[in-house]
Amino acid sequence: MKPLGNNNGGYFGEPIDAPTVMVQIDAVAKAKNWHSESFQLEPGFSLQAYTRRSQDPKNAVYISSGIHGDEPAGPLAILSLLEQDQWPAGMDLFLCPFLNPSGFPLNTRENSNKLDQNRDYRHLKSLEVRTHTEWLKKQPLFDLALCLHEDWEAKGFYLYELNPDNRKSLASSMLRAVESICPIDFSEQIDDWEAASGLIRPKVAPDERELWAEAVFLIVNKTRQSYTLETPSDFSLEVRMKAHNAAVIAALRELS
Ligand SMILES: [Zn+2]
């Protein structure tokens, strides 16, 4: 499998019609009895959150995507996961599929105010991130958080792990599930981080960081184990969507 060679200085692959995908996600979530919440953002845009409680929950898992408007595979993976409905039993699930709804029509990483929401979780300048963190604070603590992203420069799939208590890592399960679908990025350095076989374990000291990604907010406030999944957006959208889907299912099965 080879990269398509579309991306030169940014993402120039297949876009999605985000409002249509949002409607599809909402319809399938409601059909499968998820609890749905909608919060008004700028006119014409809303933040959607979905929760599903299990009878006898052993784990609470949070999954987000769509924080960068030029990364369409994550929201599509959430749609396909909802349609498949193969969630392991005994899990409470919390989904935010489109954290940056105004960025998708522009196909930009940033929102329509040119702000990178994934650097806004310390100072909460954007309405989107303020709304999202208000919602997060009302949810229980999560045993696991998965943030679905894409990287237009990546040679293959990789992930970041934040696991300060050294809990059992879910990284190798995810990488194994993905490798038959999408190449893994075996670079020793990815995005200025030291990497090994597609895994980055950043040393994160939140207090020393001026700008917080969503994953940093989550590790400070909501969970002790998080993964940021990165698909290589120079491969086809279907491959990337399937890679995210397989990684999420592998992590949930390993956790349960
Ligand atoms: Zn991203």
Boltz pocket constraint, residues with backbone or C-beta under 6 A from the ligand:
constraints:
  - pocket:
      binder: B
      contacts: [[A, 67], [A, 68], [A, 71], [A, 148], [A, 149], [A, 150]]
      max_distance: 6.0
